[in-house]
Amino acid sequence: MKVLENPVFSIRRHNSSNQKKKGDDKSEKGFVEVISELLLLAIVVFVASQIALALKPPEVEKYADVLIRDAKEPLVTNQAFDVIMLAGSVKYPDLKVVLRNATDGDLIDIAMYNGNQIAGNIIQATINDADSYFSTGDVLRFTHSGVLQPGRYEITIADEEQTLADLAVDLK
């Protein structure tokens, strides 16, 4: 007798050890659903974190409004000029004051923080402040060592990152 082989049909033998119980199919579907929910949740959290990083607020530029004026007393009393912080703040160690002759542009002095004052070779201002910031309302009263004559001076106030003020002032 010839055995016919039919590729369309196949006979499958089931071992009793391979047979599934009725409840196994339902628990397997439940497991897959839980895993898919957790995976979906993880993807949503990841996407949300990426959006949050992309939408961080822009960095605000440092802002300071500084007024420079001639001292109330004349130069002959060694009073030079006042620097008044109208708005903003700068750390004293970052502060630099540059004094130039406005007529010819010659550099006269550069004053920097040295622990208790902003001082150069010619100009200096004592710091009487509790915090370490030149902030709104603070005044630096610059004096000089006797070599400044009445005239027009360019005074530049800067910190490590930017120029806060660059003004020409007539000192009398």
C-alpha positions as CSV (number, residue, x, y, z in Angstrom):
1,M,0.0,0.0,0.0
2,K,1.1,3.4,-0.8
3,V,1.1,6.1,1.7
4,L,-0.3,9.3,0.4
5,E,1.4,12.4,1.5
6,N,-0.8,15.5,1.4
7,P,1.1,18.7,2.2
8,V,-2.1,20.5,2.9
9,F,-3.0,18.5,5.9
10,S,-0.8,17.6,8.7
11,I,-1.5,15.5,11.7
12,R,-0.4,16.8,15.0
13,R,0.1,14.7,18.0
14,H,-0.4,16.2,21.3
15,N,1.4,15.0,24.3
16,S,-0.5,15.3,27.5
17,S,2.4,17.4,28.9
18,N,2.1,19.9,26.1
19,Q,-1.6,20.5,26.5
20,K,-2.7,23.8,28.0
21,K,-5.3,24.2,30.6
22,K,-8.2,26.4,29.9
23,G,-7.1,29.3,32.3
24,D,-3.5,29.4,30.9
25,D,-4.5,31.3,27.7
26,K,-6.3,34.0,29.7
27,S,-3.4,34.6,32.1
28,E,-0.9,34.8,29.2
29,K,-3.0,37.5,27.5
30,G,-3.2,39.4,30.8
31,F,0.6,39.2,31.2
32,V,1.1,40.6,27.7
33,E,-1.3,43.4,28.3
34,V,0.5,44.4,31.5
35,I,3.8,44.4,29.8
36,S,2.5,46.5,26.9
37,E,1.0,49.0,29.3
38,L,4.3,49.4,31.2
39,L,6.2,49.7,27.9
40,L,3.7,52.4,26.7
41,L,4.0,54.2,30.0
42,A,7.8,54.2,29.8
43,I,7.7,55.6,26.3
44,V,5.4,58.4,27.4
45,V,7.6,59.3,30.3
46,F,10.7,59.4,28.1
47,V,9.0,61.6,25.5
48,A,7.7,63.9,28.2
49,S,11.2,64.3,29.7
50,Q,12.7,65.1,26.3
51,I,10.0,67.7,25.7
52,A,10.7,69.2,29.1
53,L,14.4,69.4,28.4
54,A,13.7,71.0,25.0
55,L,11.3,73.6,26.5
56,K,13.5,74.8,29.3
57,P,13.1,78.5,29.9
58,P,15.6,80.7,28.1
59,E,18.5,82.0,30.2
60,V,18.0,85.6,31.3
61,E,20.8,88.0,30.5
62,K,22.5,89.7,33.3
63,Y,21.0,93.1,33.8
64,A,22.4,96.1,35.6
65,D,21.6,99.7,35.5
66,V,24.5,101.9,36.7
67,L,24.7,105.6,37.2
68,I,28.1,107.4,37.3
69,R,28.2,111.0,38.5
70,D,30.7,113.6,39.5
71,A,31.3,113.6,43.3
72,K,29.6,116.3,45.3
73,E,32.9,117.6,46.5
74,P,35.5,119.0,44.0
75,L,38.5,117.0,42.8
76,V,40.8,119.1,45.0
77,T,39.3,117.3,48.0
78,N,40.3,114.0,46.4
79,Q,36.6,113.1,45.8
80,A,36.4,111.8,42.2
81,F,33.1,110.2,41.3
82,D,30.2,108.1,42.5
83,V,29.0,104.8,41.0
84,I,25.4,104.0,41.9
85,M,23.7,100.7,41.2
86,L,20.1,101.5,40.2
87,A,19.1,97.9,39.4
88,G,20.8,94.5,39.3
89,S,23.8,93.1,41.1
90,V,27.4,92.1,40.4
91,K,29.8,90.3,42.7
92,Y,32.5,92.6,44.0
93,P,35.3,90.2,43.0
94,D,34.0,90.4,39.4
95,L,33.8,94.2,39.3
96,K,36.4,96.3,37.3
97,V,36.4,100.1,36.9
98,V,38.5,101.5,34.1
99,L,39.3,105.3,34.0
100,R,40.4,106.9,30.8
101,N,41.1,110.5,29.6
102,A,38.1,111.1,27.4
103,T,40.0,113.7,25.3
104,D,42.8,111.5,24.1
105,G,41.7,108.0,25.3
106,D,44.8,107.4,27.4
107,L,44.4,104.8,30.2
108,I,44.7,106.4,33.6
109,D,43.8,103.6,36.0
110,I,42.1,100.2,36.4
111,A,40.5,99.5,39.8
112,M,39.7,95.9,40.9
113,Y,38.4,94.2,44.0
114,N,41.1,93.5,46.6
115,G,39.2,92.3,49.6
116,N,37.7,95.4,51.2
117,Q,37.8,97.9,48.4
118,I,37.8,98.5,44.6
119,A,41.3,100.0,44.1
120,G,43.8,100.8,41.5
121,N,46.9,103.0,41.6
122,I,45.0,106.3,41.4
123,I,41.3,105.6,42.2
124,Q,39.8,103.6,45.0
125,A,36.4,103.1,46.7
126,T,35.9,101.4,50.1
127,I,33.2,98.8,50.3
128,N,30.9,99.2,53.3
129,D,28.5,96.4,52.4
130,A,27.3,93.3,54.3
131,D,27.0,91.0,51.3
132,S,29.5,90.3,48.6
133,Y,27.4,92.0,45.9
134,F,27.3,95.5,44.4
135,S,23.5,95.5,44.2
136,T,20.5,97.8,43.8
137,G,20.9,101.0,45.9
138,D,24.6,100.5,46.7
139,V,27.0,103.4,46.1
140,L,30.7,103.3,45.5
141,R,32.3,106.7,46.3
142,F,35.6,106.8,44.4
143,T,38.4,109.0,45.7
144,H,41.8,109.6,44.0
145,S,45.4,110.0,45.1
146,G,45.6,113.7,44.1
147,V,46.7,113.4,40.5
148,L,43.4,113.9,38.7
149,Q,42.7,117.3,37.3
150,P,39.2,118.7,36.4
151,G,38.2,117.5,33.0
152,R,36.3,115.0,30.9
153,Y,36.9,111.3,31.8
154,E,35.5,108.0,30.4
155,I,34.6,105.6,33.1
156,T,33.8,102.0,32.2
157,I,32.3,99.6,34.7
158,A,32.4,95.9,33.8
159,D,32.2,92.5,35.3
160,E,33.7,89.2,34.0
161,E,31.1,88.8,31.3
162,Q,30.0,92.3,30.1
163,T,30.3,96.0,30.2
164,L,27.7,97.5,32.7
165,A,28.3,101.1,31.9
166,D,30.6,103.2,29.7
167,L,30.1,106.9,30.2
168,A,31.9,110.2,29.8
169,V,31.8,112.3,33.0
170,D,33.0,115.8,33.6
171,L,34.8,115.8,36.9
172,K,35.2,119.3,38.5
